[in-house]
Amino acid sequence: MATFDEIYRRLLSKAAQGGKIEERECDMDDLNCLLHPGAYPLVWKVGACDCPPERRRECADGCEFGAIRPNGKDGIEIDPKECVGCCACVNGCDREKLKASRDVIAVLDALRDRKGPAYALIAPAFTGQLGPGVTPGKLRTAFKRLGFDGMIEVALFADILTLKEALEFDKNILQESDYQLTSCCCPMWIAMIRKVYHELMPHVPGAVSPMVACGRTVKSLYPEALTVFVGPCIAKKAEAREQDVADAVDYVLTFQEVRDVFEAMQIEPDALPEDDKDHSSRAGRIYARKGGVSEAVKATVSRLNPDRKITVRTQQADGVPACREMLTALREGKTNANFFEGMGCAGGCVGGPKALIDRGEGTEYVEDYGAQAAYPTPIDNPYVIELLHRLGFDTVESLIEHSDIFTRDFK
C-alpha cells in the first residue's frame, strides 16, 4: 500500500500538469485533507498511533500548548483549538504518523479557478531558501510561471507595522515602568501570551501581523484577488484561519511546499530572468531573524522622536522555552526592558520548521538583503508613505487610530 507521502507526490504531479484531482483518488479518508486542507486541523494523523502508552504520554506532556491528549482508540488526539502549528509533534513522531498541513494541491486548483488576480505574499525569511542563486527577481518570475500575477514582499508591510508599533511606543511608554510587547510577526508568541500570560495582553498593541496587513491591503485594492502567503511556518496557517483576520489570506504555503511544486512543474528559479520590484526598507527585511523586530522598532522610534527621554530598551527571546522564561521574568518584575520581542522558533523565522536551510545561513542571507535596502527605516521609505496615502491614511500618525486593515482586537 502506498504511503501518504507517495500519494501526495502522485497527486501533486497530476495537479501540476493541470489535471483535476477527483475525490475517489484519495482512497483513504484522511487523504481528503490534501484537497480540502481548510476543513482539517493543522496536524494530520495518517493512521492510528501504535506507540506504547508511556510514549503517548510523553508526546502529550511535551506539547507546549496542551494540544495533544492520549486517546484509547487512535493512540492520541490533537485538539485543533489548542494547536498553534509549532510542528514539534510532527518533527518528534518517530513513526511518521503525523504530517503538517499541505495546501499546495488546493492552491493549484484555486489558481486554475480564480476570478481575480492572484498574488504570492512572500515572507521576509525567503532569501536563500530556494538556492543561493535565486534572487527576489528570479523568484517573482517563478511564481508567475506557477500562475500568479505577481509576488509581493511582505517586508513592505513589516515596514508599516514597524511604524505602527513605533508610534504606539512613542505614545504610550511615558514612564520608566511602562512597557510594550510586540504584536507583530509570530503567531506562536501571541498564542503563548493569550493562553498562558493573558494578564499581559493589555501591553500588546492591537496590530495585525505583516502577513495579514499584506493580504488585507491586496484585497482592499482588488476584492476578488487570491492571496497565498509563503513562508517557513505552519503556525501561519493557524493564524490565517483565526476568525477576526480570516479575510486576509486564502492559503498558506511553506517553503517546502513551494519547492515541491517547482519540482513537479520543472521550474528552476535560478535559471529564470529577473523581475525586480523591491520596495521594503532594511527594517522590514530583518524581521525574519531574532531581534529584527526590536531593532527595527528602536531605529524607527529614534527617527520619529530623536529627543525622547525614555528610549527603547529591548529584550528578545527565541524558541518557546526562552519565550516562557522571558515572560515569567517580566511577570515577576525581574527585567528592566520596556520592549519585548518573542519568536517561537530558535533564531526567529529563519529557524521555522519548514525552512529549507540552516538558521545560521538564513540569518546571514537576511542580514545581507537588509544591507542592500535603499532605506534604513519605514519613515524614510517613500513607498510606505505612498501606499498609506493610497489606503486613505492622510498622515503617518493616523496609523495608531483604528483601522480595519492594520488593527485587530485581541480577546
C-alpha positions as CSV (number, residue, x, y, z in Angstrom):
1,M,0.0,0.0,0.0
2,A,1.3,3.4,-0.9
3,T,2.4,5.7,1.8
4,F,0.9,9.1,2.5
5,D,4.0,10.9,1.0
6,E,3.9,8.7,-2.1
7,I,0.2,9.5,-2.7
8,Y,0.9,13.2,-2.1
9,R,3.7,13.3,-4.7
10,R,1.5,11.4,-7.2
11,L,-1.5,13.8,-6.8
12,L,0.8,16.9,-6.8
13,S,2.3,15.7,-10.0
14,K,-1.1,15.4,-11.6
15,A,-2.3,18.8,-10.3
16,A,0.9,20.4,-11.5
17,Q,0.2,19.2,-15.0
18,G,-3.2,20.8,-14.9
19,G,-5.2,17.7,-14.0
20,K,-8.2,17.8,-11.7
21,I,-8.0,15.6,-8.7
22,E,-11.1,13.5,-8.1
23,E,-12.3,12.6,-4.6
24,R,-12.1,8.9,-5.4
25,E,-8.4,9.2,-6.0
26,C,-8.0,9.9,-2.3
27,D,-8.8,6.3,-1.4
28,M,-8.1,6.9,2.3
29,D,-10.5,9.1,4.2
30,D,-7.7,11.1,5.8
31,L,-6.2,11.9,2.3
32,N,-9.2,14.2,1.6
33,C,-7.2,16.7,3.6
34,L,-5.0,17.2,0.5
35,L,-8.0,18.5,-1.4
36,H,-9.7,20.4,1.4
37,P,-7.0,21.4,3.9
38,G,-9.0,24.2,5.5
39,A,-11.5,21.6,6.8
40,Y,-8.8,19.7,8.7
41,P,-6.6,20.5,11.6
42,L,-3.0,21.8,11.0
43,V,-1.5,18.5,12.0
44,W,-2.8,15.5,10.2
45,K,-2.9,11.9,11.6
46,V,-2.2,9.3,8.9
47,G,-3.1,6.1,10.7
48,A,-3.5,5.2,14.3
49,C,-0.7,5.7,16.8
50,D,0.8,2.4,17.8
51,C,3.3,3.7,20.3
52,P,3.2,2.3,23.9
53,P,1.1,4.2,26.4
54,E,4.2,5.8,28.1
55,R,5.4,7.2,24.8
56,R,1.9,8.7,24.1
57,R,2.0,10.4,27.5
58,E,5.5,11.8,26.7
59,C,4.1,13.3,23.5
60,A,1.1,14.8,25.3
61,D,3.3,16.2,28.1
62,G,5.8,17.6,25.6
63,C,3.3,19.8,23.8
64,E,3.9,23.4,25.0
65,F,0.3,24.3,24.2
66,G,-1.5,21.3,25.7
67,A,-2.9,20.3,22.3
68,I,-2.1,16.6,22.5
69,R,-4.0,14.0,24.5
70,P,-3.8,10.2,24.7
71,N,-6.8,8.5,23.1
72,G,-7.6,4.9,23.7
73,K,-8.9,4.3,20.1
74,D,-6.4,6.1,17.9
75,G,-3.5,6.5,20.3
76,I,-3.5,10.2,20.6
77,E,-5.8,13.1,19.5
78,I,-4.8,16.7,18.7
79,D,-7.2,19.5,19.8
80,P,-7.4,21.9,16.8
81,K,-8.5,24.7,19.1
82,E,-5.3,24.4,21.1
83,C,-2.8,23.6,18.3
84,V,-0.9,26.6,17.1
85,G,1.1,24.8,14.4
86,C,4.5,24.7,16.1
87,C,5.2,21.4,14.4
88,A,7.2,20.0,17.3
89,C,5.0,16.9,17.4
90,V,5.4,16.3,13.7
91,N,9.2,16.5,13.9
92,G,9.2,14.3,17.0
93,C,7.0,11.5,15.7
94,D,9.4,8.6,15.1
95,R,6.8,6.6,13.2
96,E,5.8,9.4,10.9
97,K,2.1,9.1,11.8
98,L,1.8,12.9,12.0
99,K,2.0,15.2,9.0
100,A,1.9,19.0,8.7
101,S,-0.9,20.5,6.7
102,R,-0.2,20.8,3.0
103,D,-2.2,23.3,0.9
104,V,-0.3,23.1,-2.4
105,I,-2.8,21.0,-4.3
106,A,-5.7,23.2,-3.2
107,V,-3.7,26.3,-4.2
108,L,-3.1,24.9,-7.7
109,D,-6.9,24.3,-8.0
110,A,-7.6,27.8,-6.8
111,L,-5.1,29.3,-9.3
112,R,-6.9,27.5,-12.1
113,D,-10.4,28.5,-11.0
114,R,-9.8,32.1,-9.7
115,K,-11.9,35.0,-10.7
116,G,-9.5,37.8,-10.0
117,P,-5.7,38.4,-9.8
118,A,-3.5,36.1,-7.7
119,Y,-0.6,37.2,-5.6
120,A,2.1,35.3,-3.7
121,L,2.9,37.1,-0.5
122,I,6.5,36.1,0.4
123,A,7.8,36.2,3.9
124,P,10.9,38.2,4.8
125,A,12.8,34.9,5.5
126,F,12.7,33.9,1.8
127,T,16.2,34.9,0.8
128,G,18.5,31.9,0.1
129,Q,15.7,29.4,0.9
130,L,15.4,28.1,-2.7
131,G,19.0,28.3,-3.6
132,P,21.9,30.7,-3.4
133,G,21.3,32.0,-6.9
134,V,17.6,32.6,-6.5
135,T,17.2,36.4,-6.3
136,P,13.9,38.1,-5.5
137,G,13.5,38.9,-9.1
138,K,14.0,35.3,-10.3
139,L,11.6,34.1,-7.6
140,R,9.0,36.6,-8.7
141,T,9.3,35.2,-12.3
142,A,9.0,31.6,-10.9
143,F,5.7,32.4,-9.2
144,K,4.4,33.9,-12.4
145,R,5.2,30.6,-14.1
146,L,3.1,28.9,-11.5
147,G,0.1,31.1,-12.5
148,F,0.4,34.0,-10.1
149,D,0.1,37.6,-11.4
150,G,2.8,38.8,-9.0
151,M,4.8,38.3,-5.9
152,I,4.7,40.9,-3.1
153,E,7.3,41.1,-0.4
154,V,5.6,41.1,3.0
155,A,8.7,43.0,4.3
156,L,7.0,46.2,2.9
157,F,4.1,45.5,5.3
158,A,6.6,44.7,8.1
159,D,7.7,48.3,7.5
160,I,4.2,49.6,8.0
161,L,3.7,47.5,11.2
162,T,7.1,48.7,12.5
163,L,5.9,52.2,12.0
164,K,2.7,51.5,13.8
165,E,4.4,49.8,16.8
166,A,7.0,52.7,17.0
167,L,4.1,55.2,17.1
168,E,2.4,53.1,19.8
169,F,5.6,53.0,21.8
170,D,6.1,56.8,21.5
171,K,2.5,57.5,22.5
172,N,2.2,55.0,25.4
173,I,5.6,54.5,27.0
174,L,5.8,57.6,29.1
175,Q,7.2,56.4,32.4
176,E,10.2,54.1,33.2
177,S,7.8,51.4,34.4
178,D,5.8,51.3,31.2
179,Y,6.5,48.5,28.7
180,Q,5.2,47.1,25.4
181,L,5.1,43.6,23.9
182,T,5.4,43.4,20.2
183,S,2.3,42.0,18.4
184,C,3.9,41.6,15.0
185,C,5.2,38.6,13.2
186,C,5.0,35.4,15.3
187,P,1.6,33.7,15.9
188,M,3.2,31.3,18.4
189,W,4.4,34.3,20.5
190,I,0.9,35.8,20.5
191,A,-0.7,32.4,21.3
192,M,1.5,32.0,24.3
193,I,0.7,35.4,25.7
194,R,-3.1,34.9,25.1
195,K,-3.2,31.3,26.5
196,V,-0.7,31.4,29.4
197,Y,0.2,35.1,30.2
198,H,-3.1,36.6,29.3
199,E,-2.8,39.3,32.0
200,L,-0.1,40.8,29.8
201,M,-2.4,41.3,26.8
202,P,-3.1,45.0,27.6
203,H,0.5,45.7,26.8
204,V,0.2,44.2,23.3
205,P,-0.8,46.8,20.7
206,G,-3.8,45.9,18.6
207,A,-1.9,45.3,15.4
208,V,-2.2,42.6,12.8
209,S,0.8,40.7,11.5
210,P,2.6,41.8,8.3
211,M,1.1,38.8,6.6
212,V,-2.4,39.9,7.4
213,A,-1.7,43.5,6.6
214,C,-0.4,42.5,3.2
215,G,-3.4,40.2,2.4
216,R,-5.9,42.8,3.6
217,T,-4.2,45.5,1.5
218,V,-4.3,43.4,-1.6
219,K,-8.0,42.5,-1.1
220,S,-8.9,46.2,-0.4
221,L,-7.4,47.1,-3.7
222,Y,-8.5,44.0,-5.6
223,P,-11.6,42.5,-3.8
224,E,-11.6,39.3,-5.9
225,A,-7.9,38.6,-5.5
226,L,-6.5,35.3,-4.5
227,T,-3.8,35.7,-1.8
228,V,-1.3,33.0,-0.9
229,F,1.3,33.6,1.9
230,V,4.6,31.7,1.5
231,G,6.9,31.2,4.5
232,P,8.8,28.8,6.7
233,C,6.0,28.4,9.3
234,I,3.0,26.1,9.9
235,A,1.7,28.5,12.6
236,K,0.9,31.0,9.9
237,K,-1.7,28.5,8.6
238,A,-3.3,28.7,12.0
239,E,-3.2,32.5,12.0
240,A,-4.8,32.7,8.6
241,R,-7.8,30.8,10.0
242,E,-8.3,33.0,13.0
243,Q,-11.8,34.4,12.8
244,D,-11.0,38.1,13.1
245,V,-8.3,38.0,10.4
246,A,-9.6,35.2,8.1
247,D,-10.5,37.8,5.5
248,A,-6.8,38.4,4.6
249,V,-5.1,35.3,3.3
250,D,-6.8,32.4,1.3
251,Y,-4.0,29.9,1.6
252,V,-0.6,29.5,3.3
253,L,2.3,27.5,1.7
254,T,5.6,26.6,3.3
255,F,8.9,26.9,1.5
256,Q,8.9,23.1,1.4
257,E,5.6,23.1,-0.4
258,V,6.8,25.7,-2.9
259,R,9.9,23.6,-3.6
260,D,7.7,20.6,-4.1
261,V,5.5,22.3,-6.7
262,F,8.5,23.9,-8.5
263,E,10.0,20.4,-8.8
264,A,6.7,18.9,-10.0
265,M,6.3,21.7,-12.7
266,Q,10.1,21.5,-13.6
267,I,10.6,25.2,-12.7
268,E,14.2,26.1,-11.9
269,P,14.1,29.6,-10.3
270,D,17.8,30.2,-10.5
271,A,17.7,29.8,-14.3
272,L,14.8,32.3,-14.8
273,P,15.1,36.0,-15.8
274,E,14.8,38.8,-13.3
275,D,11.6,40.7,-12.4
276,D,12.6,43.2,-9.8
277,K,10.1,45.3,-7.7
278,D,11.7,45.7,-4.3
279,H,10.3,48.4,-2.1
280,S,11.0,47.4,1.5
281,S,13.4,49.1,3.9
282,R,16.1,47.4,6.0
283,A,13.8,47.5,9.0
284,G,11.2,45.3,7.2
285,R,13.7,42.9,5.7
286,I,15.3,41.9,9.1
287,Y,12.0,40.8,10.7
288,A,12.9,37.3,9.7
289,R,15.7,36.9,12.3
290,K,15.9,37.1,16.1
291,G,15.9,40.7,17.3
292,G,14.9,42.1,14.0
293,V,11.6,43.5,15.2
294,S,13.2,45.1,18.2
295,E,16.0,46.6,16.1
296,A,13.5,47.9,13.6
297,V,11.2,49.5,16.1
298,K,14.1,51.0,18.1
299,A,15.5,52.7,15.0
300,T,12.1,53.9,13.9
301,V,11.3,55.4,17.3
302,S,14.6,57.3,17.1
303,R,13.7,58.6,13.7
304,L,10.2,59.7,14.9
305,N,11.3,61.3,18.1
306,P,15.1,61.7,18.4
307,D,14.8,63.8,21.6
308,R,12.8,61.2,23.5
309,K,13.9,60.9,27.2
310,I,12.7,57.3,27.6
311,T,14.5,55.3,25.0
312,V,13.6,51.8,23.7
313,R,15.3,49.1,25.9
314,T,14.8,45.8,24.1
315,Q,14.8,42.2,25.3
316,Q,14.3,39.3,22.9
317,A,13.7,35.6,23.2
318,D,13.7,32.9,20.5
319,G,12.2,29.4,21.0
320,V,9.2,28.6,23.1
321,P,11.1,27.8,26.3
322,A,13.1,31.0,26.1
323,C,9.9,33.0,25.5
324,R,8.3,31.4,28.5
325,E,11.4,32.3,30.6
326,M,11.3,35.9,29.5
327,L,7.6,36.4,30.1
328,T,7.8,34.8,33.5
329,A,10.7,37.2,34.4
330,L,8.5,40.1,33.2
331,R,5.6,38.9,35.2
332,E,7.8,38.7,38.3
333,G,9.3,42.1,37.7
334,K,12.8,40.7,37.1
335,T,13.6,42.8,34.0
336,N,14.2,46.4,33.2
337,A,13.4,46.3,29.4
338,N,10.5,48.2,28.0
339,F,10.1,46.5,24.6
340,F,9.8,42.7,24.5
341,E,10.1,40.6,21.3
342,G,9.4,36.9,21.2
343,M,9.9,34.4,18.3
344,G,8.5,30.9,18.7
345,C,11.3,29.3,16.7
346,A,15.0,29.3,17.6
347,G,16.7,32.0,15.5
348,G,13.4,33.6,14.5
349,C,11.5,32.9,11.3
350,V,14.7,31.7,9.6
351,G,14.6,28.7,12.1
352,G,11.0,27.9,11.1
353,P,10.0,24.2,10.9
354,K,9.6,24.3,7.1
355,A,12.7,26.4,6.3
356,L,15.0,24.8,3.7
357,I,18.4,26.0,5.0
358,D,20.1,26.2,8.4
359,R,19.0,29.1,10.5
360,G,22.6,30.5,10.7
361,E,22.8,30.6,7.0
362,G,19.3,32.0,6.8
363,T,20.3,34.8,9.2
364,E,23.2,35.7,7.0
365,Y,21.0,35.9,3.9
366,V,18.5,38.1,5.8
367,E,21.3,40.4,7.0
368,D,22.8,40.7,3.5
369,Y,19.4,41.5,2.0
370,G,18.7,44.1,4.7
371,A,22.0,45.8,4.0
372,Q,21.0,46.1,0.3
373,A,17.9,48.1,1.1
374,A,17.8,51.7,-0.1
375,Y,16.1,52.9,3.1
376,P,17.1,52.2,6.7
377,T,13.6,52.6,8.3
378,P,10.0,52.8,7.1
379,I,9.8,56.5,7.9
380,D,12.5,57.0,5.2
381,N,10.7,54.8,2.7
382,P,8.6,56.7,0.2
383,Y,6.8,53.6,-0.9
384,V,5.4,53.2,2.6
385,I,4.1,56.7,2.6
386,E,2.7,56.4,-0.9
387,L,0.9,53.1,0.0
388,L,-0.6,54.6,3.2
389,H,-1.9,57.5,1.2
390,R,-3.4,55.2,-1.3
391,L,-5.2,53.3,1.5
392,G,-6.6,56.5,2.9
393,F,-4.2,57.4,5.7
394,D,-3.7,61.2,5.5
395,T,-0.8,61.2,8.0
396,V,1.6,58.6,9.4
397,E,0.2,59.3,12.9
398,S,-3.2,58.1,11.8
399,L,-1.8,54.5,11.8
400,I,-2.4,54.4,15.6
401,E,-6.1,55.2,15.2
402,H,-8.5,52.3,14.5
403,S,-8.0,50.9,11.0
404,D,-9.8,47.8,9.6
405,I,-6.7,46.9,7.7
406,F,-3.9,47.1,10.3
407,T,-5.7,46.8,13.6
408,R,-7.2,43.8,15.4
409,D,-8.9,43.4,18.8
410,F,-7.1,40.7,20.8
411,K,-9.6,38.9,23.0
